[in-house]
Amino acid sequence: MTEVQAHYGNETEKEMTYEEKVQKLDEILTRLDNSETPIDKLSEDVKLGAKLIKELSKKLKQVEMEVRDAFKELEDESEKEI
């Protein structure tokens, strides 16, 4: 089991939905607010949080491009009909 899989629990990185990753990130942020979090766990949480942020950002950019492409196709179709 990889370090990332251990942090994600039973879910592998590819199986988690966007919403599940957001929830996991929220859990990490809550733990980071807890001043009693052991330093080793703090380090792991920060690394995982950074990884989740990168994955979430990448997904948002991908969806943004897909939405733009869909609207572009609609626009192109509208222009053909005129």
mmCIF file of the N, C-alpha and C atoms, coordinates in Angstrom:
data_MODEL
# 
_entry.id   MODEL 
# 
loop_
_atom_site.group_PDB 
_atom_site.id 
_atom_site.type_symbol 
_atom_site.label_atom_id 
_atom_site.label_alt_id 
_atom_site.label_comp_id 
_atom_site.label_asym_id 
_atom_site.label_entity_id 
_atom_site.label_seq_id 
_atom_site.pdbx_PDB_ins_code 
_atom_site.Cartn_x 
_atom_site.Cartn_y 
_atom_site.Cartn_z 
_atom_site.occupancy 
_atom_site.B_iso_or_equiv 
_atom_site.pdbx_formal_charge 
_atom_site.auth_seq_id 
_atom_site.auth_comp_id 
_atom_site.auth_asym_id 
_atom_site.auth_atom_id 
_atom_site.pdbx_PDB_model_num 
ATOM 1   N N  . MET A 1 1  ? 0.851   -1.178 0.000   1.00 0.00 ? 1  MET A N  1 
ATOM 2   C CA . MET A 1 1  ? 0.000   0.000  0.000   1.00 0.00 ? 1  MET A CA 1 
ATOM 3   C C  . MET A 1 1  ? 0.895   1.239  0.000   1.00 0.00 ? 1  MET A C  1 
ATOM 4   N N  . THR A 1 2  ? 0.565   2.188  -0.877  1.00 0.00 ? 2  THR A N  1 
ATOM 5   C CA . THR A 1 2  ? 1.358   3.409  -0.944  1.00 0.00 ? 2  THR A CA 1 
ATOM 6   C C  . THR A 1 2  ? 0.968   4.352  0.186   1.00 0.00 ? 2  THR A C  1 
ATOM 7   N N  . GLU A 1 3  ? 1.793   5.365  0.398   1.00 0.00 ? 3  GLU A N  1 
ATOM 8   C CA . GLU A 1 3  ? 1.509   6.356  1.444   1.00 0.00 ? 3  GLU A CA 1 
ATOM 9   C C  . GLU A 1 3  ? 0.180   7.055  1.173   1.00 0.00 ? 3  GLU A C  1 
ATOM 10  N N  . VAL A 1 4  ? -0.072  7.374  -0.099  1.00 0.00 ? 4  VAL A N  1 
ATOM 11  C CA . VAL A 1 4  ? -1.321  8.054  -0.450  1.00 0.00 ? 4  VAL A CA 1 
ATOM 12  C C  . VAL A 1 4  ? -2.514  7.159  -0.184  1.00 0.00 ? 4  VAL A C  1 
ATOM 13  N N  . GLN A 1 5  ? -2.408  5.870  -0.566  1.00 0.00 ? 5  GLN A N  1 
ATOM 14  C CA . GLN A 1 5  ? -3.517  4.951  -0.311  1.00 0.00 ? 5  GLN A CA 1 
ATOM 15  C C  . GLN A 1 5  ? -3.778  4.818  1.177   1.00 0.00 ? 5  GLN A C  1 
ATOM 16  N N  . ALA A 1 6  ? -2.716  4.807  1.983   1.00 0.00 ? 6  ALA A N  1 
ATOM 17  C CA . ALA A 1 6  ? -2.886  4.718  3.424   1.00 0.00 ? 6  ALA A CA 1 
ATOM 18  C C  . ALA A 1 6  ? -3.665  5.920  3.944   1.00 0.00 ? 6  ALA A C  1 
ATOM 19  N N  . HIS A 1 7  ? -3.371  7.094  3.405   1.00 0.00 ? 7  HIS A N  1 
ATOM 20  C CA . HIS A 1 7  ? -4.060  8.300  3.857   1.00 0.00 ? 7  HIS A CA 1 
ATOM 21  C C  . HIS A 1 7  ? -5.502  8.366  3.363   1.00 0.00 ? 7  HIS A C  1 
ATOM 22  N N  . TYR A 1 8  ? -5.738  7.856  2.189   1.00 0.00 ? 8  TYR A N  1 
ATOM 23  C CA . TYR A 1 8  ? -7.088  7.882  1.643   1.00 0.00 ? 8  TYR A CA 1 
ATOM 24  C C  . TYR A 1 8  ? -7.961  6.814  2.288   1.00 0.00 ? 8  TYR A C  1 
ATOM 25  N N  . GLY A 1 9  ? -7.388  5.905  3.014   1.00 0.00 ? 9  GLY A N  1 
ATOM 26  C CA . GLY A 1 9  ? -8.156  4.822  3.608   1.00 0.00 ? 9  GLY A CA 1 
ATOM 27  C C  . GLY A 1 9  ? -8.381  3.731  2.578   1.00 0.00 ? 9  GLY A C  1 
ATOM 28  N N  . ASN A 1 10 ? -9.582  3.191  2.540   1.00 0.00 ? 10 ASN A N  1 
ATOM 29  C CA . ASN A 1 10 ? -9.892  2.107  1.609   1.00 0.00 ? 10 ASN A CA 1 
ATOM 30  C C  . ASN A 1 10 ? -10.027 2.588  0.173   1.00 0.00 ? 10 ASN A C  1 
ATOM 31  N N  . GLU A 1 11 ? -10.257 3.854  -0.008  1.00 0.00 ? 11 GLU A N  1 
ATOM 32  C CA . GLU A 1 11 ? -10.405 4.413  -1.347  1.00 0.00 ? 11 GLU A CA 1 
ATOM 33  C C  . GLU A 1 11 ? -9.038  4.666  -1.960  1.00 0.00 ? 11 GLU A C  1 
ATOM 34  N N  . THR A 1 12 ? -8.865  4.283  -3.207  1.00 0.00 ? 12 THR A N  1 
ATOM 35  C CA . THR A 1 12 ? -7.626  4.639  -3.877  1.00 0.00 ? 12 THR A CA 1 
ATOM 36  C C  . THR A 1 12 ? -7.798  6.019  -4.474  1.00 0.00 ? 12 THR A C  1 
ATOM 37  N N  . GLU A 1 13 ? -6.693  6.624  -4.815  1.00 0.00 ? 13 GLU A N  1 
ATOM 38  C CA . GLU A 1 13 ? -6.683  7.992  -5.329  1.00 0.00 ? 13 GLU A CA 1 
ATOM 39  C C  . GLU A 1 13 ? -7.618  8.152  -6.517  1.00 0.00 ? 13 GLU A C  1 
ATOM 40  N N  . LYS A 1 14 ? -7.639  7.199  -7.436  1.00 0.00 ? 14 LYS A N  1 
ATOM 41  C CA . LYS A 1 14 ? -8.445  7.314  -8.652  1.00 0.00 ? 14 LYS A CA 1 
ATOM 42  C C  . LYS A 1 14 ? -9.920  7.054  -8.391  1.00 0.00 ? 14 LYS A C  1 
ATOM 43  N N  . GLU A 1 15 ? -10.255 6.345  -7.329  1.00 0.00 ? 15 GLU A N  1 
ATOM 44  C CA . GLU A 1 15 ? -11.646 5.998  -7.063  1.00 0.00 ? 15 GLU A CA 1 
ATOM 45  C C  . GLU A 1 15 ? -12.404 7.093  -6.325  1.00 0.00 ? 15 GLU A C  1 
ATOM 46  N N  . MET A 1 16 ? -11.693 7.991  -5.667  1.00 0.00 ? 16 MET A N  1 
ATOM 47  C CA . MET A 1 16 ? -12.363 9.033  -4.902  1.00 0.00 ? 16 MET A CA 1 
ATOM 48  C C  . MET A 1 16 ? -12.967 10.072 -5.842  1.00 0.00 ? 16 MET A C  1 
ATOM 49  N N  . THR A 1 17 ? -14.174 10.489 -5.520  1.00 0.00 ? 17 THR A N  1 
ATOM 50  C CA . THR A 1 17 ? -14.807 11.539 -6.296  1.00 0.00 ? 17 THR A CA 1 
ATOM 51  C C  . THR A 1 17 ? -14.249 12.890 -5.857  1.00 0.00 ? 17 THR A C  1 
ATOM 52  N N  . TYR A 1 18 ? -14.569 13.893 -6.643  1.00 0.00 ? 18 TYR A N  1 
ATOM 53  C CA . TYR A 1 18 ? -14.169 15.263 -6.303  1.00 0.00 ? 18 TYR A CA 1 
ATOM 54  C C  . TYR A 1 18 ? -14.687 15.624 -4.913  1.00 0.00 ? 18 TYR A C  1 
ATOM 55  N N  . GLU A 1 19 ? -15.952 15.310 -4.681  1.00 0.00 ? 19 GLU A N  1 
ATOM 56  C CA . GLU A 1 19 ? -16.579 15.658 -3.410  1.00 0.00 ? 19 GLU A CA 1 
ATOM 57  C C  . GLU A 1 19 ? -15.923 14.923 -2.242  1.00 0.00 ? 19 GLU A C  1 
ATOM 58  N N  . GLU A 1 20 ? -15.535 13.660 -2.447  1.00 0.00 ? 20 GLU A N  1 
ATOM 59  C CA . GLU A 1 20 ? -14.861 12.909 -1.392  1.00 0.00 ? 20 GLU A CA 1 
ATOM 60  C C  . GLU A 1 20 ? -13.492 13.510 -1.085  1.00 0.00 ? 20 GLU A C  1 
ATOM 61  N N  . LYS A 1 21 ? -12.803 13.965 -2.116  1.00 0.00 ? 21 LYS A N  1 
ATOM 62  C CA . LYS A 1 21 ? -11.499 14.601 -1.909  1.00 0.00 ? 21 LYS A CA 1 
ATOM 63  C C  . LYS A 1 21 ? -11.663 15.913 -1.152  1.00 0.00 ? 21 LYS A C  1 
ATOM 64  N N  . VAL A 1 22 ? -12.702 16.668 -1.463  1.00 0.00 ? 22 VAL A N  1 
ATOM 65  C CA . VAL A 1 22 ? -12.974 17.919 -0.740  1.00 0.00 ? 22 VAL A CA 1 
ATOM 66  C C  . VAL A 1 22 ? -13.258 17.608 0.727   1.00 0.00 ? 22 VAL A C  1 
ATOM 67  N N  . GLN A 1 23 ? -14.038 16.572 0.969   1.00 0.00 ? 23 GLN A N  1 
ATOM 68  C CA . GLN A 1 23 ? -14.354 16.182 2.343   1.00 0.00 ? 23 GLN A CA 1 
ATOM 69  C C  . GLN A 1 23 ? -13.081 15.764 3.082   1.00 0.00 ? 23 GLN A C  1 
ATOM 70  N N  . LYS A 1 24 ? -12.226 14.996 2.430   1.00 0.00 ? 24 LYS A N  1 
ATOM 71  C CA . LYS A 1 24 ? -10.965 14.573 3.046   1.00 0.00 ? 24 LYS A CA 1 
ATOM 72  C C  . LYS A 1 24 ? -10.093 15.789 3.362   1.00 0.00 ? 24 LYS A C  1 
ATOM 73  N N  . LEU A 1 25 ? -10.040 16.738 2.436   1.00 0.00 ? 25 LEU A N  1 
ATOM 74  C CA . LEU A 1 25 ? -9.271  17.960 2.660   1.00 0.00 ? 25 LEU A CA 1 
ATOM 75  C C  . LEU A 1 25 ? -9.840  18.737 3.847   1.00 0.00 ? 25 LEU A C  1 
ATOM 76  N N  . ASP A 1 26 ? -11.151 18.790 3.949   1.00 0.00 ? 26 ASP A N  1 
ATOM 77  C CA . ASP A 1 26 ? -11.789 19.471 5.072   1.00 0.00 ? 26 ASP A CA 1 
ATOM 78  C C  . ASP A 1 26 ? -11.421 18.796 6.393   1.00 0.00 ? 26 ASP A C  1 
ATOM 79  N N  . GLU A 1 27 ? -11.377 17.473 6.405   1.00 0.00 ? 27 GLU A N  1 
ATOM 80  C CA . GLU A 1 27 ? -10.983 16.733 7.610   1.00 0.00 ? 27 GLU A CA 1 
ATOM 81  C C  . GLU A 1 27 ? -9.543  17.085 7.994   1.00 0.00 ? 27 GLU A C  1 
ATOM 82  N N  . ILE A 1 28 ? -8.683  17.160 6.994   1.00 0.00 ? 28 ILE A N  1 
ATOM 83  C CA . ILE A 1 28 ? -7.280  17.506 7.241   1.00 0.00 ? 28 ILE A CA 1 
ATOM 84  C C  . ILE A 1 28 ? -7.179  18.909 7.829   1.00 0.00 ? 28 ILE A C  1 
ATOM 85  N N  . LEU A 1 29 ? -7.919  19.853 7.246   1.00 0.00 ? 29 LEU A N  1 
ATOM 86  C CA . LEU A 1 29 ? -7.881  21.231 7.743   1.00 0.00 ? 29 LEU A CA 1 
ATOM 87  C C  . LEU A 1 29 ? -8.379  21.317 9.181   1.00 0.00 ? 29 LEU A C  1 
ATOM 88  N N  . THR A 1 30 ? -9.381  20.519 9.504   1.00 0.00 ? 30 THR A N  1 
ATOM 89  C CA . THR A 1 30 ? -9.892  20.486 10.879  1.00 0.00 ? 30 THR A CA 1 
ATOM 90  C C  . THR A 1 30 ? -8.816  19.971 11.827  1.00 0.00 ? 30 THR A C  1 
ATOM 91  N N  . ARG A 1 31 ? -8.108  18.912 11.404  1.00 0.00 ? 31 ARG A N  1 
ATOM 92  C CA . ARG A 1 31 ? -7.026  18.371 12.243  1.00 0.00 ? 31 ARG A CA 1 
ATOM 93  C C  . ARG A 1 31 ? -5.895  19.384 12.397  1.00 0.00 ? 31 ARG A C  1 
ATOM 94  N N  . LEU A 1 32 ? -5.610  20.123 11.322  1.00 0.00 ? 32 LEU A N  1 
ATOM 95  C CA . LEU A 1 32 ? -4.532  21.116 11.396  1.00 0.00 ? 32 LEU A CA 1 
ATOM 96  C C  . LEU A 1 32 ? -4.861  22.222 12.395  1.00 0.00 ? 32 LEU A C  1 
ATOM 97  N N  . ASP A 1 33 ? -6.153  22.500 12.560  1.00 0.00 ? 33 ASP A N  1 
ATOM 98  C CA . ASP A 1 33 ? -6.572  23.499 13.536  1.00 0.00 ? 33 ASP A CA 1 
ATOM 99  C C  . ASP A 1 33 ? -6.413  23.006 14.971  1.00 0.00 ? 33 ASP A C  1 
ATOM 100 N N  . ASN A 1 34 ? -6.307  21.675 15.132  1.00 0.00 ? 34 ASN A N  1 
ATOM 101 C CA . ASN A 1 34 ? -6.165  21.082 16.456  1.00 0.00 ? 34 ASN A CA 1 
ATOM 102 C C  . ASN A 1 34 ? -4.699  21.146 16.870  1.00 0.00 ? 34 ASN A C  1 
ATOM 103 N N  . SER A 1 35 ? -4.411  21.958 17.860  1.00 0.00 ? 35 SER A N  1 
ATOM 104 C CA . SER A 1 35 ? -3.016  22.165 18.274  1.00 0.00 ? 35 SER A CA 1 
ATOM 105 C C  . SER A 1 35 ? -2.401  20.933 18.929  1.00 0.00 ? 35 SER A C  1 
ATOM 106 N N  . GLU A 1 36 ? -3.203  19.927 19.221  1.00 0.00 ? 36 GLU A N  1 
ATOM 107 C CA . GLU A 1 36 ? -2.683  18.721 19.852  1.00 0.00 ? 36 GLU A CA 1 
ATOM 108 C C  . GLU A 1 36 ? -2.287  17.646 18.844  1.00 0.00 ? 36 GLU A C  1 
ATOM 109 N N  . THR A 1 37 ? -2.368  17.939 17.553  1.00 0.00 ? 37 THR A N  1 
ATOM 110 C CA . THR A 1 37 ? -1.997  16.981 16.527  1.00 0.00 ? 37 THR A CA 1 
ATOM 111 C C  . THR A 1 37 ? -0.492  16.710 16.607  1.00 0.00 ? 37 THR A C  1 
ATOM 112 N N  . PRO A 1 38 ? -0.092  15.431 16.684  1.00 0.00 ? 38 PRO A N  1 
ATOM 113 C CA . PRO A 1 38 ? 1.342   15.112 16.737  1.00 0.00 ? 38 PRO A CA 1 
ATOM 114 C C  . PRO A 1 38 ? 2.075   15.650 15.506  1.00 0.00 ? 38 PRO A C  1 
ATOM 115 N N  . ILE A 1 39 ? 3.307   16.047 15.691  1.00 0.00 ? 39 ILE A N  1 
ATOM 116 C CA . ILE A 1 39 ? 4.085   16.677 14.625  1.00 0.00 ? 39 ILE A CA 1 
ATOM 117 C C  . ILE A 1 39 ? 4.249   15.761 13.419  1.00 0.00 ? 39 ILE A C  1 
ATOM 118 N N  . ASP A 1 40 ? 4.419   14.446 13.634  1.00 0.00 ? 40 ASP A N  1 
ATOM 119 C CA . ASP A 1 40 ? 4.550   13.512 12.512  1.00 0.00 ? 40 ASP A CA 1 
ATOM 120 C C  . ASP A 1 40 ? 3.249   13.450 11.707  1.00 0.00 ? 40 ASP A C  1 
ATOM 121 N N  . LYS A 1 41 ? 2.140   13.455 12.393  1.00 0.00 ? 41 LYS A N  1 
ATOM 122 C CA . LYS A 1 41 ? 0.843   13.435 11.719  1.00 0.00 ? 41 LYS A CA 1 
ATOM 123 C C  . LYS A 1 41 ? 0.610   14.758 10.999  1.00 0.00 ? 41 LYS A C  1 
ATOM 124 N N  . LEU A 1 42 ? 1.058   15.838 11.602  1.00 0.00 ? 42 LEU A N  1 
ATOM 125 C CA . LEU A 1 42 ? 0.929   17.159 10.995  1.00 0.00 ? 42 LEU A CA 1 
ATOM 126 C C  . LEU A 1 42 ? 1.637   17.195 9.646   1.00 0.00 ? 42 LEU A C  1 
ATOM 127 N N  . SER A 1 43 ? 2.834   16.655 9.605   1.00 0.00 ? 43 SER A N  1 
ATOM 128 C CA . SER A 1 43 ? 3.611   16.613 8.368   1.00 0.00 ? 43 SER A CA 1 
ATOM 129 C C  . SER A 1 43 ? 2.892   15.793 7.300   1.00 0.00 ? 43 SER A C  1 
ATOM 130 N N  . GLU A 1 44 ? 2.380   14.629 7.685   1.00 0.00 ? 44 GLU A N  1 
ATOM 131 C CA . GLU A 1 44 ? 1.643   13.769 6.741   1.00 0.00 ? 44 GLU A CA 1 
ATOM 132 C C  . GLU A 1 44 ? 0.404   14.491 6.214   1.00 0.00 ? 44 GLU A C  1 
ATOM 133 N N  . ASP A 1 45 ? -0.324  15.141 7.121   1.00 0.00 ? 45 ASP A N  1 
ATOM 134 C CA . ASP A 1 45 ? -1.545  15.851 6.729   1.00 0.00 ? 45 ASP A CA 1 
ATOM 135 C C  . ASP A 1 45 ? -1.248  16.983 5.751   1.00 0.00 ? 45 ASP A C  1 
ATOM 136 N N  . VAL A 1 46 ? -0.183  17.719 6.006   1.00 0.00 ? 46 VAL A N  1 
ATOM 137 C CA . VAL A 1 46 ? 0.169   18.830 5.111   1.00 0.00 ? 46 VAL A CA 1 
ATOM 138 C C  . VAL A 1 46 ? 0.507   18.296 3.714   1.00 0.00 ? 46 VAL A C  1 
ATOM 139 N N  . LYS A 1 47 ? 1.277   17.216 3.658   1.00 0.00 ? 47 LYS A N  1 
ATOM 140 C CA . LYS A 1 47 ? 1.636   16.618 2.360   1.00 0.00 ? 47 LYS A CA 1 
ATOM 141 C C  . LYS A 1 47 ? 0.395   16.132 1.623   1.00 0.00 ? 47 LYS A C  1 
ATOM 142 N N  . LEU A 1 48 ? -0.483  15.433 2.335   1.00 0.00 ? 48 LEU A N  1 
ATOM 143 C CA . LEU A 1 48 ? -1.698  14.925 1.709   1.00 0.00 ? 48 LEU A CA 1 
ATOM 144 C C  . LEU A 1 48 ? -2.610  16.078 1.298   1.00 0.00 ? 48 LEU A C  1 
ATOM 145 N N  . GLY A 1 49 ? -2.721  17.088 2.148   1.00 0.00 ? 49 GLY A N  1 
ATOM 146 C CA . GLY A 1 49 ? -3.542  18.249 1.813   1.00 0.00 ? 49 GLY A CA 1 
ATOM 147 C C  . GLY A 1 49 ? -3.056  18.929 0.545   1.00 0.00 ? 49 GLY A C  1 
ATOM 148 N N  . ALA A 1 50 ? -1.740  19.083 0.420   1.00 0.00 ? 50 ALA A N  1 
ATOM 149 C CA . ALA A 1 50 ? -1.177  19.699 -0.782  1.00 0.00 ? 50 ALA A CA 1 
ATOM 150 C C  . ALA A 1 50 ? -1.483  18.853 -2.012  1.00 0.00 ? 50 ALA A C  1 
ATOM 151 N N  . LYS A 1 51 ? -1.382  17.545 -1.873  1.00 0.00 ? 51 LYS A N  1 
ATOM 152 C CA . LYS A 1 51 ? -1.674  16.639 -2.996  1.00 0.00 ? 51 LYS A CA 1 
ATOM 153 C C  . LYS A 1 51 ? -3.149  16.751 -3.396  1.00 0.00 ? 51 LYS A C  1 
ATOM 154 N N  . LEU A 1 52 ? -4.023  16.773 -2.413  1.00 0.00 ? 52 LEU A N  1 
ATOM 155 C CA . LEU A 1 52 ? -5.456  16.899 -2.701  1.00 0.00 ? 52 LEU A CA 1 
ATOM 156 C C  . LEU A 1 52 ? -5.765  18.224 -3.387  1.00 0.00 ? 52 LEU A C  1 
ATOM 157 N N  . ILE A 1 53 ? -5.161  19.300 -2.927  1.00 0.00 ? 53 ILE A N  1 
ATOM 158 C CA . ILE A 1 53 ? -5.388  20.613 -3.537  1.00 0.00 ? 53 ILE A CA 1 
ATOM 159 C C  . ILE A 1 53 ? -4.968  20.589 -5.006  1.00 0.00 ? 53 ILE A C  1 
ATOM 160 N N  . LYS A 1 54 ? -3.830  19.974 -5.305  1.00 0.00 ? 54 LYS A N  1 
ATOM 161 C CA . LYS A 1 54 ? -3.369  19.878 -6.690  1.00 0.00 ? 54 LYS A CA 1 
ATOM 162 C C  . LYS A 1 54 ? -4.350  19.080 -7.536  1.00 0.00 ? 54 LYS A C  1 
ATOM 163 N N  . GLU A 1 55 ? -4.820  17.943 -6.995  1.00 0.00 ? 55 GLU A N  1 
ATOM 164 C CA . GLU A 1 55 ? -5.766  17.107 -7.731  1.00 0.00 ? 55 GLU A CA 1 
ATOM 165 C C  . GLU A 1 55 ? -7.087  17.830 -7.966  1.00 0.00 ? 55 GLU A C  1 
ATOM 166 N N  . LEU A 1 56 ? -7.573  18.522 -6.946  1.00 0.00 ? 56 LEU A N  1 
ATOM 167 C CA . LEU A 1 56 ? -8.835  19.255 -7.067  1.00 0.00 ? 56 LEU A CA 1 
ATOM 168 C C  . LEU A 1 56 ? -8.708  20.391 -8.071  1.00 0.00 ? 56 LEU A C  1 
ATOM 169 N N  . SER A 1 57 ? -7.603  21.085 -8.045  1.00 0.00 ? 57 SER A N  1 
ATOM 170 C CA . SER A 1 57 ? -7.365  22.178 -8.985  1.00 0.00 ? 57 SER A CA 1 
ATOM 171 C C  . SER A 1 57 ? -7.316  21.645 -10.422 1.00 0.00 ? 57 SER A C  1 
ATOM 172 N N  . LYS A 1 58 ? -6.630  20.539 -10.600 1.00 0.00 ? 58 LYS A N  1 
ATOM 173 C CA . LYS A 1 58 ? -6.528  19.929 -11.934 1.00 0.00 ? 58 LYS A CA 1 
ATOM 174 C C  . LYS A 1 58 ? -7.914  19.540 -12.455 1.00 0.00 ? 58 LYS A C  1 
ATOM 175 N N  . LYS A 1 59 ? -8.732  18.960 -11.580 1.00 0.00 ? 59 LYS A N  1 
ATOM 176 C CA . LYS A 1 59 ? -10.084 18.554 -11.974 1.00 0.00 ? 59 LYS A CA 1 
ATOM 177 C C  . LYS A 1 59 ? -10.934 19.768 -12.330 1.00 0.00 ? 59 LYS A C  1 
ATOM 178 N N  . LEU A 1 60 ? -10.828 20.834 -11.542 1.00 0.00 ? 60 LEU A N  1 
ATOM 179 C CA . LEU A 1 60 ? -11.586 22.050 -11.840 1.00 0.00 ? 60 LEU A CA 1 
ATOM 180 C C  . LEU A 1 60 ? -11.212 22.621 -13.207 1.00 0.00 ? 60 LEU A C  1 
ATOM 181 N N  . LYS A 1 61 ? -9.924  22.642 -13.508 1.00 0.00 ? 61 LYS A N  1 
ATOM 182 C CA . LYS A 1 61 ? -9.467  23.146 -14.804 1.00 0.00 ? 61 LYS A CA 1 
ATOM 183 C C  . LYS A 1 61 ? -9.981  22.270 -15.937 1.00 0.00 ? 61 LYS A C  1 
ATOM 184 N N  . GLN A 1 62 ? -9.980  20.953 -15.717 1.00 0.00 ? 62 GLN A N  1 
ATOM 185 C CA . GLN A 1 62 ? -10.477 20.026 -16.734 1.00 0.00 ? 62 GLN A CA 1 
ATOM 186 C C  . GLN A 1 62 ? -11.963 20.262 -17.001 1.00 0.00 ? 62 GLN A C  1 
ATOM 187 N N  . VAL A 1 63 ? -12.728 20.391 -15.947 1.00 0.00 ? 63 VAL A N  1 
ATOM 188 C CA . VAL A 1 63 ? -14.173 20.617 -16.095 1.00 0.00 ? 63 VAL A CA 1 
ATOM 189 C C  . VAL A 1 63 ? -14.434 21.969 -16.746 1.00 0.00 ? 63 VAL A C  1 
ATOM 190 N N  . GLU A 1 64 ? -13.665 22.976 -16.372 1.00 0.00 ? 64 GLU A N  1 
ATOM 191 C CA . GLU A 1 64 ? -13.819 24.300 -16.978 1.00 0.00 ? 64 GLU A CA 1 
ATOM 192 C C  . GLU A 1 64 ? -13.613 24.224 -18.489 1.00 0.00 ? 64 GLU A C  1 
ATOM 193 N N  . MET A 1 65 ? -12.596 23.501 -18.929 1.00 0.00 ? 65 MET A N  1 
ATOM 194 C CA . MET A 1 65 ? -12.328 23.355 -20.360 1.00 0.00 ? 65 MET A CA 1 
ATOM 195 C C  . MET A 1 65 ? -13.466 22.609 -21.053 1.00 0.00 ? 65 MET A C  1 
ATOM 196 N N  . GLU A 1 66 ? -13.978 21.565 -20.418 1.00 0.00 ? 66 GLU A N  1 
ATOM 197 C CA . GLU A 1 66 ? -15.084 20.805 -20.992 1.00 0.00 ? 66 GLU A CA 1 
ATOM 198 C C  . GLU A 1 66 ? -16.325 21.669 -21.146 1.00 0.00 ? 66 GLU A C  1 
ATOM 199 N N  . VAL A 1 67 ? -16.606 22.499 -20.148 1.00 0.00 ? 67 VAL A N  1 
ATOM 200 C CA . VAL A 1 67 ? -17.773 23.386 -20.208 1.00 0.00 ? 67 VAL A CA 1 
ATOM 201 C C  . VAL A 1 67 ? -17.578 24.422 -21.315 1.00 0.00 ? 67 VAL A C  1 
ATOM 202 N N  . ARG A 1 68 ? -16.395 25.002 -21.396 1.00 0.00 ? 68 ARG A N  1 
ATOM 203 C CA . ARG A 1 68 ? -16.116 25.978 -22.457 1.00 0.00 ? 68 ARG A CA 1 
ATOM 204 C C  . ARG A 1 68 ? -16.276 25.343 -23.834 1.00 0.00 ? 68 ARG A C  1 
ATOM 205 N N  . ASP A 1 69 ? -15.751 24.127 -23.996 1.00 0.00 ? 69 ASP A N  1 
ATOM 206 C CA . ASP A 1 69 ? -15.866 23.426 -25.276 1.00 0.00 ? 69 ASP A CA 1 
ATOM 207 C C  . ASP A 1 69 ? -17.326 23.169 -25.633 1.00 0.00 ? 69 ASP A C  1 
ATOM 208 N N  . ALA A 1 70 ? -18.116 22.780 -24.635 1.00 0.00 ? 70 ALA A N  1 
ATOM 209 C CA . ALA A 1 70 ? -19.533 22.512 -24.883 1.00 0.00 ? 70 ALA A CA 1 
ATOM 210 C C  . ALA A 1 70 ? -20.254 23.784 -25.328 1.00 0.00 ? 70 ALA A C  1 
ATOM 211 N N  . PHE A 1 71 ? -19.975 24.906 -24.656 1.00 0.00 ? 71 PHE A N  1 
ATOM 212 C CA . PHE A 1 71 ? -20.605 26.165 -25.051 1.00 0.00 ? 71 PHE A CA 1 
ATOM 213 C C  . PHE A 1 71 ? -20.117 26.622 -26.425 1.00 0.00 ? 71 PHE A C  1 
ATOM 214 N N  . LYS A 1 72 ? -18.861 26.379 -26.725 1.00 0.00 ? 72 LYS A N  1 
ATOM 215 C CA . LYS A 1 72 ? -18.312 26.731 -28.042 1.00 0.00 ? 72 LYS A CA 1 
ATOM 216 C C  . LYS A 1 72 ? -19.029 25.943 -29.130 1.00 0.00 ? 72 LYS A C  1 
ATOM 217 N N  . GLU A 1 73 ? -19.243 24.647 -28.882 1.00 0.00 ? 73 GLU A N  1 
ATOM 218 C CA . GLU A 1 73 ? -19.969 23.825 -29.853 1.00 0.00 ? 73 GLU A CA 1 
ATOM 219 C C  . GLU A 1 73 ? -21.388 24.345 -30.057 1.00 0.00 ? 73 GLU A C  1 
ATOM 220 N N  . LEU A 1 74 ? -22.044 24.727 -28.979 1.00 0.00 ? 74 LEU A N  1 
ATOM 221 C CA . LEU A 1 74 ? -23.398 25.273 -29.084 1.00 0.00 ? 74 LEU A CA 1 
ATOM 222 C C  . LEU A 1 74 ? -23.391 26.578 -29.885 1.00 0.00 ? 74 LEU A C  1 
ATOM 223 N N  . GLU A 1 75 ? -22.410 27.402 -29.621 1.00 0.00 ? 75 GLU A N  1 
ATOM 224 C CA . GLU A 1 75 ? -22.287 28.671 -30.325 1.00 0.00 ? 75 GLU A CA 1 
ATOM 225 C C  . GLU A 1 75 ? -22.050 28.432 -31.814 1.00 0.00 ? 75 GLU A C  1 
ATOM 226 N N  . ASP A 1 76 ? -21.174 27.493 -32.122 1.00 0.00 ? 76 ASP A N  1 
ATOM 227 C CA . ASP A 1 76 ? -20.887 27.166 -33.523 1.00 0.00 ? 76 ASP A CA 1 
ATOM 228 C C  . ASP A 1 76 ? -22.137 26.644 -34.235 1.00 0.00 ? 76 ASP A C  1 
ATOM 229 N N  . GLU A 1 77 ? -22.913 25.815 -33.544 1.00 0.00 ? 77 GLU A N  1 
ATOM 230 C CA . GLU A 1 77 ? -24.140 25.280 -34.126 1.00 0.00 ? 77 GLU A CA 1 
ATOM 231 C C  . GLU A 1 77 ? -25.155 26.391 -34.372 1.00 0.00 ? 77 GLU A C  1 
ATOM 232 N N  . SER A 1 78 ? -25.244 27.340 -33.438 1.00 0.00 ? 78 SER A N  1 
ATOM 233 C CA . SER A 1 78 ? -26.173 28.467 -33.596 1.00 0.00 ? 78 SER A CA 1 
ATOM 234 C C  . SER A 1 78 ? -25.799 29.318 -34.792 1.00 0.00 ? 78 SER A C  1 
ATOM 235 N N  . GLU A 1 79 ? -24.509 29.532 -34.995 1.00 0.00 ? 79 GLU A N  1 
ATOM 236 C CA . GLU A 1 79 ? -24.061 30.341 -36.119 1.00 0.00 ? 79 GLU A CA 1 
ATOM 237 C C  . GLU A 1 79 ? -24.343 29.656 -37.454 1.00 0.00 ? 79 GLU A C  1 
ATOM 238 N N  . LYS A 1 80 ? -24.292 28.332 -37.493 1.00 0.00 ? 80 LYS A N  1 
ATOM 239 C CA . LYS A 1 80 ? -24.572 27.585 -38.722 1.00 0.00 ? 80 LYS A CA 1 
ATOM 240 C C  . LYS A 1 80 ? -26.035 27.704 -39.101 1.00 0.00 ? 80 LYS A C  1 
ATOM 241 N N  . GLU A 1 81 ? -26.906 27.811 -38.100 1.00 0.00 ? 81 GLU A N  1 
ATOM 242 C CA . GLU A 1 81 ? -28.338 27.874 -38.360 1.00 0.00 ? 81 GLU A CA 1 
ATOM 243 C C  . GLU A 1 81 ? -28.771 29.242 -38.875 1.00 0.00 ? 81 GLU A C  1 
ATOM 244 N N  . ILE A 1 82 ? -27.969 30.241 -38.660 1.00 0.00 ? 82 ILE A N  1 
ATOM 245 C CA . ILE A 1 82 ? -28.348 31.616 -39.072 1.00 0.00 ? 82 ILE A CA 1 
ATOM 246 C C  . ILE A 1 82 ? -28.135 31.827 -40.522 1.00 0.00 ? 82 ILE A C  1 
# 
